[in-house]
Amino acid sequence: MVFLLLSIVFSTATLLLFRFFHQWKVHNLQAITLNYLIASSMGFLFFGSLPHYDLLIQKTWLWLAMGMGILFIASFFLLALSSQKAGVSATAIASRMSVIIPVTSGFLLFGEKATFLKITGILLALPSFYFTLKNEKKYALSFLGFLFLIGAFLGVGSNDFLIKYADYHYLDNDLPLFLTVVFFVSMLSGLFILMVKWMQGQIIFHPRNIPAGLLLGLVNFGATYAIFQSVNSIESSTIFPVLNIGIVLLATLSELLFFGRKPGRENYLGFVLAIMAILFIAFG
């Protein structure tokens, strides 16, 4: 339970950092790429040394870690593009509702029990996301914006599913090394994109992106490590709904404290539904 609470705090901190990046005029791609360098370095520290090629090539999960590394950074970009084309609230709702992907897989693939209370809590979670995140701003959703919303939904949901899949089938004592490979591949993918854009004259490097990427990397590693530790002891049909609801509630509370957001009646309804959903899922 401690790791679940930490994953909620760190994941929410990641969202807040992206909000502050806009105010600090941080270049997202540069900060995200540096973030993965820091996160992979943290993995090296946890592992205790640089992994040798002969050790890595023997790991049956190597292909999965490499694929997740590409998907991790791709999902980050999809979230950013979706926020720009479809709006922040719509993107937040789509990414949180992706909880149905790991939850359904938990019931179908990992032998988790679908109790009445748990199903009721999950059904309450979906409208709680909508009402909690709803605001008065209206967006004219284009077809491209809709596609980015679908991409954000599938990207976040697939990440959550693969985290459980990796833990269930492959990981024993290899978590630090596994995360190191995931983050390292994400960094390489980001560097490749950066170099292409730099050669095309689309990017100017700025020193202010360095501390932003450093802070994001520490928080991102903490969030991912805590989530992996949580799925090791808690069913995915429990952890991911509670995790997503907790992120939404804490993020909304943070907006009240730091950005002066004023909740409406529908937001309060979302808060109540979210708390009810957490209770049903926790005791289911």
ChimeraX attribute file (.defattr): number of C-alpha atoms within 10 A of each C-alpha:
attribute: neighborCount
match mode: 1-to-1
recipient: residues
	/A:1	11
	/A:2	9
	/A:3	18
	/A:4	22
	/A:5	18
	/A:6	19
	/A:7	26
	/A:8	24
	/A:9	20
	/A:10	24
	/A:11	25
	/A:12	22
	/A:13	20
	/A:14	20
	/A:15	15
	/A:16	15
	/A:17	17
	/A:18	18
	/A:19	13
	/A:20	13
	/A:21	17
	/A:22	11
	/A:23	9
	/A:24	13
	/A:25	10
	/A:26	20
	/A:27	19
	/A:28	18
	/A:29	20
	/A:30	21
	/A:31	24
	/A:32	26
	/A:33	25
	/A:34	24
	/A:35	29
	/A:36	32
	/A:37	24
	/A:38	24
	/A:39	30
	/A:40	27
	/A:41	19
	/A:42	20
	/A:43	25
	/A:44	18
	/A:45	14
	/A:46	14
	/A:47	17
	/A:48	11
	/A:49	10
	/A:50	12
	/A:51	13
	/A:52	8
	/A:53	8
	/A:54	8
	/A:55	8
	/A:56	14
	/A:57	11
	/A:58	9
	/A:59	13
	/A:60	12
	/A:61	16
	/A:62	17
	/A:63	13
	/A:64	17
	/A:65	24
	/A:66	18
	/A:67	14
	/A:68	23
	/A:69	24
	/A:70	19
	/A:71	21
	/A:72	20
	/A:73	24
	/A:74	19
	/A:75	21
	/A:76	17
	/A:77	19
	/A:78	22
	/A:79	24
	/A:80	19
	/A:81	20
	/A:82	26
	/A:83	19
	/A:84	13
	/A:85	22
	/A:86	22
	/A:87	19
	/A:88	17
	/A:89	19
	/A:90	23
	/A:91	28
	/A:92	22
	/A:93	23
	/A:94	25
	/A:95	23
	/A:96	25
	/A:97	23
	/A:98	25
	/A:99	29
	/A:100	19
	/A:101	19
	/A:102	27
	/A:103	26
	/A:104	16
	/A:105	17
	/A:106	21
	/A:107	15
	/A:108	12
	/A:109	11
	/A:110	17
	/A:111	10
	/A:112	16
	/A:113	14
	/A:114	16
	/A:115	13
	/A:116	11
	/A:117	16
	/A:118	22
	/A:119	18
	/A:120	16
	/A:121	26
	/A:122	24
	/A:123	15
	/A:124	21
	/A:125	27
	/A:126	23
	/A:127	17
	/A:128	29
	/A:129	26
	/A:130	22
	/A:131	21
	/A:132	26
	/A:133	23
	/A:134	18
	/A:135	16
	/A:136	6
	/A:137	7
	/A:138	10
	/A:139	13
	/A:140	9
	/A:141	13
	/A:142	11
	/A:143	11
	/A:144	13
	/A:145	21
	/A:146	16
	/A:147	15
	/A:148	24
	/A:149	27
	/A:150	17
	/A:151	22
	/A:152	29
	/A:153	26
	/A:154	20
	/A:155	23
	/A:156	25
	/A:157	23
	/A:158	19
	/A:159	19
	/A:160	21
	/A:161	22
	/A:162	17
	/A:163	20
	/A:164	24
	/A:165	20
	/A:166	18
	/A:167	16
	/A:168	13
	/A:169	11
	/A:170	17
	/A:171	19
	/A:172	10
	/A:173	8
	/A:174	14
	/A:175	18
	/A:176	19
	/A:177	23
	/A:178	24
	/A:179	25
	/A:180	28
	/A:181	23
	/A:182	27
	/A:183	31
	/A:184	24
	/A:185	24
	/A:186	29
	/A:187	24
	/A:188	17
	/A:189	18
	/A:190	23
	/A:191	19
	/A:192	13
	/A:193	14
	/A:194	18
	/A:195	13
	/A:196	12
	/A:197	13
	/A:198	13
	/A:199	9
	/A:200	9
	/A:201	9
	/A:202	10
	/A:203	15
	/A:204	9
	/A:205	11
	/A:206	10
	/A:207	8
	/A:208	13
	/A:209	21
	/A:210	17
	/A:211	14
	/A:212	23
	/A:213	27
	/A:214	19
	/A:215	17
	/A:216	25
	/A:217	26
	/A:218	19
	/A:219	23
	/A:220	23
	/A:221	24
	/A:222	19
	/A:223	23
	/A:224	18
	/A:225	19
	/A:226	22
	/A:227	25
	/A:228	21
	/A:229	17
	/A:230	23
	/A:231	22
	/A:232	16
	/A:233	11
	/A:234	13
	/A:235	18
	/A:236	27
	/A:237	26
	/A:238	23
	/A:239	23
	/A:240	28
	/A:241	29
	/A:242	26
	/A:243	24
	/A:244	23
	/A:245	27
	/A:246	22
	/A:247	22
	/A:248	25
	/A:249	22
	/A:250	17
	/A:251	21
	/A:252	21
	/A:253	15
	/A:254	16
	/A:255	16
	/A:256	13
	/A:257	11
	/A:258	10
	/A:259	11
	/A:260	10
	/A:261	13
	/A:262	11
	/A:263	16
	/A:264	14
	/A:265	10
	/A:266	16
	/A:267	20
	/A:268	14
	/A:269	15
	/A:270	25
	/A:271	21
	/A:272	15
	/A:273	23
	/A:274	29
	/A:275	18
	/A:276	17
	/A:277	25
	/A:278	24
	/A:279	15
	/A:280	21
	/A:281	23
	/A:282	15
	/A:283	11
	/A:284	16
